[in-house]
Amino acid sequence: MNNKNYGDAIKLFSLKQQENILEIQKNQKMFEYWCKSWTFDDAKYNRYVNKIIAGKAYIIFENDEWKINEK
């Protein structure tokens, strides 16, 4: 997200969540807030992407916040 790869990052979510994120993206202020909550350095971003693709982690919404749940 630091490099503004929003499209690639959004694809890591389920299709239903992608729809929700695209709705959030329509409101610039809300989307900026959403992006800030997903700002990782490159190493951490790549680690999470690899775990999600391998099925060892997934993104959840719990207690009013987004989290990455690692198995």
C-alpha positions as CSV (number, residue, x, y, z in Angstrom):
1,M,0.0,0.0,0.0
2,N,3.0,2.3,0.5
3,N,3.5,2.2,-3.3
4,K,-0.2,2.8,-3.9
5,N,-0.8,-0.6,-5.4
6,Y,-4.4,-0.4,-4.4
7,G,-5.7,-2.7,-7.1
8,D,-3.3,-5.5,-6.3
9,A,-3.9,-5.2,-2.6
10,I,-7.7,-5.1,-3.0
11,K,-7.5,-8.4,-4.9
12,L,-6.2,-10.2,-1.8
13,F,-9.6,-9.8,-0.2
14,S,-12.7,-12.0,-0.9
15,L,-14.9,-11.0,-3.7
16,K,-17.6,-9.8,-1.3
17,Q,-15.0,-7.6,0.6
18,Q,-13.6,-6.3,-2.7
19,E,-17.1,-5.0,-3.5
20,N,-17.2,-3.3,0.0
21,I,-13.8,-1.8,-0.6
22,L,-14.8,-0.4,-4.0
23,E,-17.7,1.3,-2.3
24,I,-15.3,2.7,0.3
25,Q,-13.1,3.9,-2.5
26,K,-15.9,6.2,-3.8
27,N,-15.4,8.3,-0.7
28,Q,-11.9,9.7,-0.8
29,K,-11.6,10.5,2.9
30,M,-12.9,7.0,3.9
31,F,-10.6,5.3,1.4
32,E,-7.6,7.2,2.7
33,Y,-8.5,6.0,6.2
34,W,-8.8,2.5,4.9
35,C,-5.5,2.6,3.2
36,K,-3.7,3.9,6.3
37,S,-4.9,0.9,8.2
38,W,-3.2,-1.3,5.6
39,T,0.2,0.5,5.3
40,F,3.0,-2.0,5.6
41,D,6.6,-1.8,4.7
42,D,7.6,-3.8,1.6
43,A,8.9,-6.8,3.6
44,K,5.8,-7.2,5.7
45,Y,3.5,-6.6,2.7
46,N,5.3,-9.4,0.8
47,R,5.2,-11.7,3.8
48,Y,1.4,-11.3,4.2
49,V,0.8,-11.6,0.4
50,N,2.7,-14.9,0.3
51,K,0.9,-16.2,3.3
52,I,-2.5,-15.3,1.9
53,I,-1.8,-16.8,-1.5
54,A,-0.5,-20.0,0.2
55,G,-3.7,-20.2,2.3
56,K,-1.8,-19.7,5.6
57,A,-3.4,-16.3,6.4
58,Y,-6.6,-14.5,5.6
59,I,-8.1,-11.1,6.1
60,I,-11.0,-10.7,8.6
61,F,-13.1,-7.9,10.0
62,E,-13.4,-8.4,13.7
63,N,-14.3,-6.1,16.6
64,D,-14.8,-3.2,14.2
65,E,-11.3,-3.5,12.7
66,W,-9.5,-5.3,9.9
67,K,-7.0,-7.9,10.9
68,I,-4.8,-10.5,9.2
69,N,-5.5,-13.9,10.8
70,E,-2.5,-16.2,10.4
71,K,-3.0,-19.9,10.8
